Amino acid sequence: MELIPKVLVVGLWAAAQPGTLDRDRVNRIWSELSTRQDYRQLSHLADSVQFIGDGPDDALVIQPPLVQVRSTARLGLQNAADEAEVAIKVAARHLGYAQFFNLGIKHVYHAPAPNGAAREFVMRRLLGRDPADLGTLDRGDGIWAGLKYGMTAADQSVYTLVIEPLLTNDQFLFVDLDAQFPGPADPDRIRERAREAEDYADRAIRQYLEGAD
């Protein structure tokens, strides 16, 4: 089953206090990243700044202590991870952030549903249930279901997987893999950690979905 990348989100927490960002430092970040990352708009808010590209899923958000990059991964997930690492390191250098914690990486995919029926696939094949079994929950116009799994590794990293029908198009599944790495974080490992999560999706999640088909 094909997993179609839709969004990559990379975020971590800097050892910094909340507060207004220095405009000169922000402008230097903009000068360095606006052309390379195709950001088109710089938005200053009360406690944050946003570098926005084609839309809300294509942005660098700095809201101390959070630094987050969102990408539509239109050139592939690994390229998106590369660009996220560059953007975060540029922001850190100009803002003087030297320590980071709690790296999080989210991969969002769409996957073609067997027989073009995502709600039925999740309910009957993944959950092994009949909608009639959940009749007490029905509000009169049908019912759908999703799954959520949590997987912990020896390094204390936690993967949370959500699989649901794509509510706007029942021909597709919505697959959300959220990888969390608690503790000290190294921006130089963003590519590596993103690749680990992507490989897990390509291997384990794909195998799980195909096994239910």
C-alpha positions as CSV (number, residue, x, y, z in Angstrom):
1,M,0.0,0.0,0.0
2,E,1.4,3.4,-1.0
3,L,2.0,6.0,1.7
4,I,1.8,9.4,0.1
5,P,3.7,12.1,2.1
6,K,1.6,15.1,2.9
7,V,3.2,17.0,5.9
8,L,6.4,16.9,7.9
9,V,6.5,18.8,11.2
10,V,9.8,19.1,13.2
11,G,9.8,20.9,16.5
12,L,12.0,21.2,19.6
13,W,12.3,23.3,22.7
14,A,15.2,25.7,23.2
15,A,16.6,26.6,26.6
16,A,15.1,30.1,26.3
17,Q,12.5,32.2,28.1
18,P,9.2,33.1,26.5
19,G,9.1,36.7,25.3
20,T,9.3,39.1,22.4
21,L,12.0,38.3,19.9
22,D,14.7,40.8,18.8
23,R,13.6,42.2,15.4
24,D,17.2,42.6,14.2
25,R,18.0,39.0,14.9
26,V,14.7,37.9,13.3
27,N,15.5,39.9,10.2
28,R,18.9,38.3,9.9
29,I,17.1,34.9,10.0
30,W,14.7,36.1,7.3
31,S,17.6,37.3,5.1
32,E,19.3,34.0,5.2
33,L,16.3,31.7,4.8
34,S,13.7,33.6,2.7
35,T,15.3,32.7,-0.6
36,R,16.6,29.2,0.3
37,Q,13.4,28.0,1.8
38,D,11.0,30.0,-0.4
39,Y,9.4,31.8,2.5
40,R,7.2,34.7,1.2
41,Q,5.9,36.3,4.3
42,L,7.3,37.3,7.7
43,S,4.7,37.8,10.4
44,H,5.4,39.3,13.8
45,L,3.0,38.4,16.5
46,A,3.0,39.3,20.2
47,D,5.1,36.4,21.4
48,S,6.2,34.7,18.2
49,V,7.3,35.1,14.5
50,Q,6.2,33.1,11.5
51,F,8.1,32.6,8.2
52,I,5.3,31.5,5.8
53,G,5.7,29.9,2.4
54,D,2.9,28.5,0.3
55,G,0.5,28.1,3.3
56,P,0.2,27.2,7.0
57,D,1.8,23.8,6.4
58,D,4.9,25.5,4.9
59,A,6.3,27.6,7.7
60,L,9.0,28.2,10.3
61,V,7.5,29.2,13.7
62,I,9.6,30.6,16.5
63,Q,7.6,31.0,19.7
64,P,10.2,30.8,22.5
65,P,10.9,28.3,23.8
66,L,9.4,26.4,20.8
67,V,11.1,26.3,17.4
68,Q,9.1,24.4,14.8
69,V,9.2,23.8,11.0
70,R,6.2,22.6,9.0
71,S,6.6,21.4,5.4
72,T,4.3,20.0,2.7
73,A,7.2,17.7,1.7
74,R,6.5,18.3,-1.9
75,L,10.1,17.3,-2.8
76,G,10.1,14.3,-0.5
77,L,10.3,13.7,3.2
78,Q,14.1,13.5,3.4
79,N,14.5,16.8,1.6
80,A,11.9,18.3,3.9
81,A,13.9,17.0,6.9
82,D,17.1,18.4,5.5
83,E,15.5,21.8,5.1
84,A,14.0,21.7,8.6
85,E,17.4,21.0,10.1
86,V,18.9,23.9,8.2
87,A,16.1,26.3,9.2
88,I,16.3,25.3,12.9
89,K,20.1,25.6,13.0
90,V,20.0,29.0,11.3
91,A,17.4,30.3,13.8
92,A,19.4,28.9,16.7
93,R,22.6,30.6,15.5
94,H,21.1,34.0,15.2
95,L,19.0,33.8,18.4
96,G,21.9,32.4,20.4
97,Y,20.1,29.2,21.3
98,A,22.7,26.6,22.3
99,Q,20.6,23.9,24.1
100,F,17.5,22.0,23.0
101,F,15.2,19.5,24.4
102,N,12.3,17.1,23.4
103,L,12.6,16.7,19.7
104,G,9.3,15.9,18.0
105,I,8.9,14.8,14.4
106,K,5.5,14.2,12.8
107,H,4.9,12.5,9.5
108,V,1.5,12.7,7.9
109,Y,0.5,10.5,5.0
110,H,-2.5,9.6,2.9
111,A,-2.9,6.1,1.7
112,P,-5.3,4.7,-0.9
113,A,-8.0,2.7,0.8
114,P,-8.8,-0.8,-0.4
115,N,-11.8,-0.7,-2.7
116,G,-11.9,3.1,-2.2
117,A,-13.7,2.7,1.1
118,A,-11.6,3.9,4.0
119,R,-14.3,3.9,6.7
120,E,-15.2,0.3,5.9
121,F,-11.6,-0.8,5.8
122,V,-10.8,0.7,9.2
123,M,-13.9,-0.5,10.9
124,R,-14.1,-4.0,9.5
125,R,-10.5,-4.9,8.6
126,L,-8.4,-3.1,11.1
127,L,-10.8,-3.1,14.1
128,G,-12.7,-6.3,13.1
129,R,-16.0,-4.6,14.0
130,D,-19.4,-4.1,12.4
131,P,-20.9,-0.6,12.6
132,A,-24.0,-2.3,14.1
133,D,-21.8,-3.3,17.1
134,L,-21.4,0.4,17.9
135,G,-25.1,1.3,17.5
136,T,-25.4,2.8,20.9
137,L,-22.9,5.5,19.9
138,D,-24.6,6.3,16.5
139,R,-26.2,9.7,16.3
140,G,-28.3,8.9,13.3
141,D,-26.2,9.5,10.3
142,G,-23.5,6.8,10.4
143,I,-20.4,6.2,12.4
144,W,-16.7,5.9,11.7
145,A,-13.7,4.8,13.7
146,G,-9.9,5.2,14.0
147,L,-7.0,3.6,15.8
148,K,-4.3,4.9,18.0
149,Y,-1.2,3.0,19.0
150,G,1.8,3.9,21.1
151,M,5.2,2.3,20.7
152,T,8.2,2.9,23.1
153,A,11.8,2.0,22.3
154,A,14.8,1.2,24.5
155,D,16.0,4.8,24.2
156,Q,12.7,6.0,25.6
157,S,11.6,7.5,22.3
158,V,7.8,7.1,21.7
159,Y,6.0,6.7,18.4
160,T,2.3,7.4,18.4
161,L,0.4,6.2,15.3
162,V,-3.1,7.3,14.3
163,I,-5.0,5.7,11.4
164,E,-8.4,7.1,10.4
165,P,-10.5,7.5,7.3
166,L,-9.7,10.7,5.5
167,L,-13.0,12.5,6.3
168,T,-12.9,14.7,3.3
169,N,-12.3,11.8,0.9
170,D,-13.3,8.2,1.8
171,Q,-11.0,6.8,-0.9
172,F,-8.0,7.6,1.4
173,L,-6.7,6.7,4.8
174,F,-5.2,9.4,7.1
175,V,-2.0,8.2,8.7
176,D,-0.2,10.3,11.4
177,L,3.1,9.1,12.9
178,D,4.3,11.3,15.7
179,A,7.8,10.5,16.9
180,Q,8.9,12.0,20.3
181,F,12.4,12.0,21.6
182,P,12.4,13.2,25.2
183,G,15.5,14.7,26.9
184,P,18.4,16.7,25.4
185,A,18.1,17.2,21.6
186,D,20.8,17.7,19.0
187,P,19.6,19.7,15.9
188,D,22.4,17.9,14.0
189,R,20.4,14.6,14.4
190,I,17.1,15.9,12.9
191,R,17.8,14.2,9.5
192,E,18.7,11.0,11.2
193,R,15.7,10.9,13.5
194,A,13.4,11.8,10.6
195,R,14.8,9.0,8.5
196,E,14.3,6.5,11.4
197,A,10.6,7.4,11.5
198,E,10.2,7.4,7.8
199,D,11.8,3.9,7.6
200,Y,9.4,2.7,10.3
201,A,6.4,4.0,8.3
202,D,7.7,2.4,5.1
203,R,8.3,-0.9,6.8
204,A,6.1,-1.5,9.8
205,I,3.1,0.7,9.0
206,R,2.9,-0.4,5.4
207,Q,3.2,-4.1,6.4
208,Y,0.4,-3.6,9.0
209,L,-2.0,-2.0,6.5
210,E,-1.2,-4.6,3.8
211,G,-1.7,-7.4,6.2
212,A,-5.3,-6.3,6.8
213,D,-6.1,-5.8,3.1
